[in-house]
Amino acid sequence: MTTKTSKSESGKIQIKWVRSAICTPVKHKLVVKGLGFTRLNQVITRPDNAAIRGMVKKIPHLVEIVEA
């Protein structure tokens, strides 16, 4: 029988908001807000799943994935 490893940080992704969304389409602004960003240069932790990865893929010019 195999032992499970702790999932404290293995299923998480850290995202940093690096560029302003001022001159972006409304859909991009909604994605930034949907991810939970409130300030520029903010780093947030979200679950690493397909929904979050898809949101990040829509705005790669505004955010970056931070390596832990």
Secondary structure, 3 states (H helix, E strand, C coil): CCCCCCCCCCCEEEEEECCCCCCCCHHHHHHHHHHCCCCCCCEEEEECCHHHHHHHHHCCCCEEEECC
